[in-house]
């Protein structure tokens, strides 16, 4: 599979949780992501991020998120960060998987991303990157564009409600009829697209691109710069 964002197919409220999960996993191949990075925000509860976490080969935690993963029965491949929010006891018990990065030019999410890219990972999903702190949430979402441009990562951020997809140029996304789609313009002077209820344009404010709606099974967007797409899982 070339790009994990091509596989995102959300499901409607009318489906049961079991059929939602089956439909999503049918469109998402087990090797869709090289790594999942777990941040220290709200731990995921929705089946979509949980399913991706359970099937990935490399599960990397940002600092204290490692303690939460272990407490919930997961076995992280690595825990990366400045280690300032982990207990001394936990650090002592997991020294073999802790990679301390003391520099403060980047946050723990970026340190974990660099850790993964240095080991050949290019398709990365982020979970637990929203919630708790609104400033961290905004910062983490904005970093998706940086990871795509500067670190050449095919990145997705999975929450309990939907998925954030950094994009540039032309992007095709699998959708369902009535799915809520939001477009956050970063640097485009022109944006258009197909498959949406309202024609997008080069929005000057983030709120202007929110709450659009997909007509059917796909949406195609075309921009002359960078933008971030949000697709809700359910109606």
C-alpha positions in Angstrom: 0.0 0.0 0.0 1.5 3.4 -1.0 -0.1 5.7 1.5 -2.1 4.9 4.6 -4.3 8.0 4.2 -5.7 6.3 1.1 -7.2 3.6 3.2 -9.2 5.7 5.6 -12.9 4.7 5.3 -15.1 5.8 8.1 -18.5 4.3 8.8 -21.9 5.7 9.7 -23.8 5.7 13.0 -26.3 3.1 11.7 -23.7 0.4 11.7 -22.9 -1.6 14.9 -19.5 -1.4 16.6 -18.6 -4.8 15.3 -19.4 -4.1 11.7 -17.7 -0.7 11.9 -14.5 -2.4 13.0 -14.7 -5.1 10.3 -15.3 -2.6 7.6 -12.5 -0.4 8.7 -10.0 -3.2 9.1 -11.0 -4.5 5.7 -9.8 -1.2 4.1 -6.7 -0.9 6.3 -4.1 -3.5 5.6 -2.2 -4.9 8.7 1.0 -3.4 7.4 -0.5 0.0 6.6 1.7 1.7 9.2 5.3 1.3 10.1 4.8 2.7 13.6 2.2 4.1 16.0 3.3 6.9 18.3 1.3 7.3 21.5 1.3 10.8 23.0 0.3 11.8 26.6 -3.1 13.2 25.8 -6.4 11.3 26.2 -5.8 7.6 25.8 -7.9 6.3 22.8 -11.1 4.4 23.5 -12.5 4.2 19.9 -12.0 1.0 18.0 -10.3 2.6 15.1 -7.1 3.9 16.9 -7.2 0.9 19.2 -7.2 -1.5 16.2 -4.3 0.3 14.6 -2.3 0.1 17.9 -2.9 -3.6 18.2 -1.8 -4.5 14.7 1.3 -2.3 14.3 4.8 -3.7 14.5 6.4 -0.7 16.3 4.6 1.0 19.2 6.4 4.0 20.5 5.4 6.1 23.5 6.2 9.7 24.3 7.6 9.9 27.8 4.9 9.3 30.4 2.6 7.7 27.8 4.8 4.7 28.2 3.6 4.2 31.8 0.0 4.4 30.6 0.6 1.9 27.8 2.2 -0.6 30.2 -0.6 -0.1 32.8 -3.1 -1.0 30.1 -1.3 -4.2 29.1 0.6 -3.0 26.0 4.3 -3.7 25.4 5.8 -0.6 23.8 8.8 -1.0 21.5 10.4 2.2 22.8 9.7 5.1 25.1 11.2 8.3 23.9 11.4 11.8 25.5 13.2 13.8 28.1 11.9 11.4 30.8 10.9 14.3 33.1 7.5 12.9 33.8 8.2 9.2 34.4 8.6 7.8 37.9 12.1 6.7 38.9 10.7 3.2 39.6 9.3 2.9 36.1 12.5 4.1 34.5 14.5 1.6 36.4 12.2 -1.3 35.3 12.2 -0.3 31.6 15.7 1.0 31.0 16.1 -1.4 28.0 13.3 0.4 26.0 13.8 4.0 27.2 15.6 6.4 24.9 16.2 9.7 26.7 16.5 12.8 24.5 17.4 15.8 26.5 17.5 18.6 23.9 14.6 21.0 24.2 14.4 22.3 20.6 11.5 19.9 19.9 8.7 18.3 21.9 8.4 14.6 22.8 6.1 14.0 19.8 8.8 15.1 17.4 11.5 13.3 19.3 9.5 10.1 18.9 8.9 10.8 15.3 12.6 11.3 14.6 13.3 8.1 16.5 11.0 6.3 14.1 12.2 7.9 10.9 15.8 7.1 11.9 14.8 3.5 11.9 13.2 3.6 8.5 9.6 4.3 9.4 7.8 6.6 7.0 4.1 5.6 7.6 3.2 6.8 11.1 -0.1 7.0 13.0 -0.4 9.3 16.0 -2.8 8.5 18.9 -3.3 10.1 22.2 -2.2 13.4 20.8 -5.3 15.4 21.6 -7.2 16.1 24.8 -6.2 17.3 28.3 -4.3 20.4 27.1 -5.7 22.5 24.3 -2.4 24.1 23.6 -0.7 20.7 23.2 -3.6 19.6 21.0 -3.2 22.6 18.6 0.6 22.2 18.6 0.4 18.5 17.8 -2.1 18.9 15.0 0.1 21.6 13.4 3.1 19.3 13.6 1.6 16.9 11.1 2.3 19.3 8.3 5.9 19.7 9.5 6.4 15.9 9.6 5.0 15.6 6.1 7.2 18.4 4.7 10.4 18.1 6.6 10.6 14.5 7.8 8.8 13.0 4.7 6.4 11.1 6.8 3.0 9.8 5.6 1.3 10.8 8.8 -2.2 10.4 10.2 -3.5 11.5 13.6 -6.3 9.2 14.9 -8.6 10.5 17.7 -11.7 9.0 19.2 -13.8 11.1 16.8 -12.0 11.2 13.5 -8.7 11.5 11.6 -6.4 14.4 10.7 -4.6 14.1 7.4 -1.8 16.5 6.3 -1.8 17.1 2.6 -0.5 19.1 -0.3 -1.5 19.3 -4.0 -4.1 16.7 -4.9 -5.4 14.3 -2.3 -8.0 11.6 -2.5 -9.8 10.4 0.6 -12.2 7.4 1.0 -15.5 8.6 2.6 -19.1 7.7 3.1 -22.2 9.7 2.2 -22.9 12.4 4.8 -19.4 12.2 6.4 -18.3 15.4 8.0 -15.1 16.8 6.4 -13.2 19.9 7.5 -10.3 21.5 5.5 -7.8 23.7 7.3 -5.8 25.8 4.8 -2.2 26.4 5.7 -0.5 28.0 2.7 -2.8 27.5 -0.3 -3.9 30.5 -2.5 -6.2 28.1 -4.4 -8.2 25.1 -3.3 -11.0 23.2 -5.1 -12.3 19.7 -5.0 -14.9 17.1 -5.9 -17.3 15.0 -3.9 -18.2 17.7 -1.3 -21.5 19.4 -0.7 -19.9 22.9 -0.6 -17.1 23.8 -3.0 -13.9 24.5 -0.9 -11.7 27.6 -1.6 -8.6 29.0 -0.1 -10.0 29.7 3.3 -8.4 32.6 5.2 -9.6 31.4 8.6 -9.7 27.9 10.0 -13.4 28.0 10.9 -14.4 28.7 7.3 -13.4 25.2 6.1 -15.1 23.3 8.9 -18.3 21.1 8.6 -18.3 20.3 4.9 -19.9 17.1 3.9 -19.0 14.2 1.6 -21.5 13.1 -1.0 -20.3 9.5 -1.5 -17.4 7.1 -1.4 -14.6 9.6 -2.1 -13.5 13.2 -1.9 -10.7 14.7 -4.0 -9.1 18.0 -3.0 -6.7 20.1 -5.0 -4.6 22.9 -3.6 -1.5 24.8 -4.6 0.0 24.6 -1.1 -0.4 22.8 2.2 -3.5 22.0 4.1 -4.9 19.6 6.8 -8.1 17.5 6.3 -10.2 16.2 9.2 -12.7 13.4 8.5 -15.1 12.3 11.2 -15.7 8.6 11.8 -19.5 8.9 12.1 -22.4 11.1 11.1 
